[in-house]
Amino acid sequence: MSVAKGSMSEICNITAVLSKIAAERPGQIAMRCPGSRGSDGFANYDLTLTYAQLESRSNAIAAGLKKYGITRGVRAVLMVRPSPEFFLLMFALFKIGAVPVLVDPGIAKSALKKCLQEAKPEAFIGISIAHIARIILGWANKTNRLNVTVGKRWCWGGKTLQQIEAEGTGANNQMAETHPDDVAAILFTSGSTGIPKGVVYRHRHFVAQIELLREAFDTKPGGANLPTFPPFALFDPALGLTSIIPDMDPTKPASADPKKLHHAINKFGIDQLFGSPALVAVLAKYNQNLPGILRITSAGAPVPADVVSKMRELLPENGRLWTPYGATECLPVAVIESRELQTTREQTEQGAGTCVGKPMAANTVRIIEISDKAIEYWHDGLQVESGRVGEITVAGPTATDEYFARPEATALAKIREKMSDGDVHGCASVAGGRMPGATSERVVHRMGDLGWLDEQGRLWFCGRKSHRVETAQGPLFTEQVEPVFNTHPKVKRTALVGVGKFGEQTPVLCIELHEKNTRQEQATIQNELEKIGNAFVHTGNVHHFLFHPGFPVDIRHNAKIGRETLAIWAAKELRKRP
């Protein structure tokens, strides 16, 4: 994976594996993207790149970018739709050691502007409409000096991608001598619990992710993947897979057309799929068998138990549904397969939380006391006793060490841990090896999630720390409360929020039903929910129930409930009551 052992100065770049695969199987399709549309209304997927083309064209683009001034260390915003151009540009930027900056374009325009101000990009690479927005809204106008347009360029100057590639045609391998600690990319979080933060990815983090993903899912080259969250398609070339970019709006997975997904699956013999719980729920509701799918991977939020059960029916006997646990800052942390997940369903529905499986062998997962304060250095006194709910922390090869230009956020999320065994960054296998007798530090990432470890070493997720409800009787955790009420057959999902002063909050359960019901029917459902809650100690104090027409969700996965928004709504609704 182009990480040599023994020195932190050795070359480390994820694109090295692309060159290797291109040499071994040049004619294999690396990716297919929707292009023209057939008479049947389905996409033809006629925009393709072989591994040889991905390698040669990304080299040409890399050479052209360097000639233009986008060189090693230059931060470049990339706003390009899922397409061959997106992947060519990403690999080209990685090769030359430039730093792509990715921000979800679906977030609020004010938040997006703030993200770009923080990133201070020197280059802006985007489609025409992105450049228009850049000019009108003033995105990065103080730092940006180099513009590249994918498609038609109008009045804003710079160069087109076509020009860039033409100027680099025939270039040989452009991979820079990037090192493990060099910054590889800045990936902004979804911002589901606040303003998105720019996660600094170093080259060693990407290399480690590939290794852990290969280990977790026993991925072999040659398969075909349907990555319904496009950024995950970047891993496919490094794993030797063919990516089929689906015909859907990647920002609205809950609205994906299952007919189009099945068409692509059947047409190209797709054997693996990545999707958010909302996307998987679409397939489950469609209720059509998936005989060729050997692996589905779903992340971003817990997959509802009924969806897991339905997908088990639709998959072949040897098919697997994996739900890895992690975050933009650290992925993957732990994994669990649907069969084991089903065995824990009863515990989840009784308030244990959601089991997310055993941590990856390379990760050190520890549970510490819940605190909203910064912790500078690790000490063992931070940990809680086994089986108790606390904040989840992770140290390992994919644990990132800072947010870009956010020192306060970095201080709140990162703990420095002194190491005496010479394990550089806690990831000797990917970051240059061990230095015997040396004292080093590694970063312990605070996930911002709450959970506990059972006797088998499995991790149980109990909700976000920022979403806990602090009542006078003690804290309540969303993933220990909501699954209890979600057992009601007419309930689609629930959301626990707190109203009032922290430490004296009133717990309120917001309810989204499968179908619209009358006020009388809602009253009956509420009585039934109260009986369900009274059966358990931790839910017996939930006495306020509010029916909501449709929960706000995150723009990235359409699965994370916007509890902050619901809490404001709930407070207003309670004030209306006598």
Buried (B, 14 or more C-beta within 10 A) or exposed (E): BBBBEEEBEBBBBBBBBBBBBBEEBBEBBBBBBBBEEEEEEBBBBEBBBBBBBBBBBBBBBBBBBBBBEBBEEBBBBBBBBBBBBBBBBBBBBBBBBBBBBBBBBBBEEEBBBBBBBBBBBBBBBBBBEBBBBBBEEEBBEEBBEBBBBBBEBEEEEBBBBBBBBEBBEEBEBBBBEBBBBBBBBBBBBBBBBEBBBBBBBBBBBBBBBBBBBBBBBEBEEEBBBBBBBBBBBBBBBBBBBBBBBBBBEBBEBBEBBBEBBBBBBEBBEBBBBBBBBBBBBBBBEBEEEBEBBBBBBBBBBBBBBBBBBBBBEBBEEEBBBBBBBBBBBBBBBBBBBBEBBBEBBEBBBBBBBBBBBBBBEBBBBBBBEBEEEBBEEBEEEBBBEEEEBBBBBBBBBBBBBBBBBBEEBBBBBBBEBEBEBBBBBBBBBBBBBBBEEEEBBBBBBBBBBBBBBBEEEBBBBBBBBBBBBBBEEEBBBBBBBBBBBBBBEBBBBBBBBBBBEEEEBBBBBBBBBEEEBEEEBBEEBBEBBBEBBEEBEBBEBBEBBBBBEEBBBBBBBBBBBBBBBBBEBBBEBBEEEE
